[in-house]
Amino acid sequence: MKKLILSAAIVLGSLTTMSAQETPAQDQNATPTEQTTPAADQAAPATEEATQTTGVYNEIKSEDVPSAVSESLKKAYPDAELTKAYVNDKKEYKLEVKMGDKEGALYMDETGKWIQK
């Protein structure tokens, strides 16, 4: 009987842990334009709120990106092509890059350290 209760507690605890780990990842990867599933619809307002707290990104020229940021990008992704660059009030940079047929956005601070958004 003790083994049955212990097994049930372990299973329920692991399910709770897995559900807690999945929730932030869904909020973090969802953007307001991704509205393909109900989970993305629910996560979109949280993403918009996070954008408002970190500030608005303003587009800048690729030449205006600090050398530490561009060097860090080239070191991590040698084949990446910088298509657009943005900066906010906290000197955090949003870099839109293209690698072959893939496109995406990367985030760094002014010293070239990666930021997870």
N, C-alpha and C positions, 0 to 999 in steps of 0.2 A: 504494500500500500504506500509506503514511503517513497519507493522508486517511482510509482505512478504520479504522485503529487510533485515530486522533484522534476520529473520529466515534463509535466505540464507547465511548471513554473519556468523552466528553461526555454521551452518552445515559445511561450507567451513573451518572455523577456527578449528573446532574439527577434521576434516579429516586431515588437515595439522599437527596438534599436534600428532595425532595417527601415522601418517606416520613418523614423526621425532622420535618418541619413538621406533618404530619398527626397524629402520635402525641400530642403535648401537648394539642392541641385536643380529641381524643377523651377524654383523661383529665379535662380540665377541664370539659367539658360533661356528662359522665356523672354521674349521681347514683345512689345505691343503689336508688331506686325505678324507675329506667329500666333495665329488663332485657329489652329487646326484641330485641337482637342479641347474638351472642357477644362482640363488642368491648365492649359496655356491661357485660357480666358480668365481663370481665377488668379493666375500668377501675374498677369499683365499690370494690374494696378500697383502691386508691390514693386515692380520694376520701375514704373513711372515715379513712384515716391522716392526710390533710391537715387534716381537720376536727379531729382530736384534737390536732394540733400547734398550731393557731391558737386553741384553746379552745372551750368550749361557749358557744353563744349563749343568753342568758336573755331572755325576753320582757319588754318594758317598755311603758308607756303611750305613746301617740303624743305626748302633751303633754311627756313627758320627753326627747324627741329634741332635741338641741342646735339652736339657731336656724341655725347654719352648715350643718348637715346638711339641715334642712328647706328652707332658702333655695336650696341647691344643687340639691335635688330639684325644686323648683318652677321654677327657672331652666332646667334641662335638659328637664324633662317637665311643662309647665304643666297638662296635662289629667290628670295622674296622681293617683290617690287612694291615700293611705297606709292600708293595711288592718291591718298588724301591723308592729311594730318589735322588734328584738332587739339586744342588745349583748353583747360578750364581754369578757374580762379586758384585752385590748389596746385597749379603747375603739373597736373596729371595729363598725360598725352594719350589720345586715342588715335591709333594708327590703322588705317584701312590698307591692307596689303593684298597682293595677288601673287599666288604661286601656281603657275601653270593655269589650270582651269578652275582652281579653287580661290575663293575670296573670303576674307574675314577681317575682324577687327581685333587688335591687340592693344593692351593698356600698359603704360609705364609711367613712372614718376620722372622727374627731371634729371635724376642721377642714373637712369637706365635700369632701375630695378623693376621687375615685372609686377603688375597689380592684377589681382584676380577680381573680375567683375561679373 
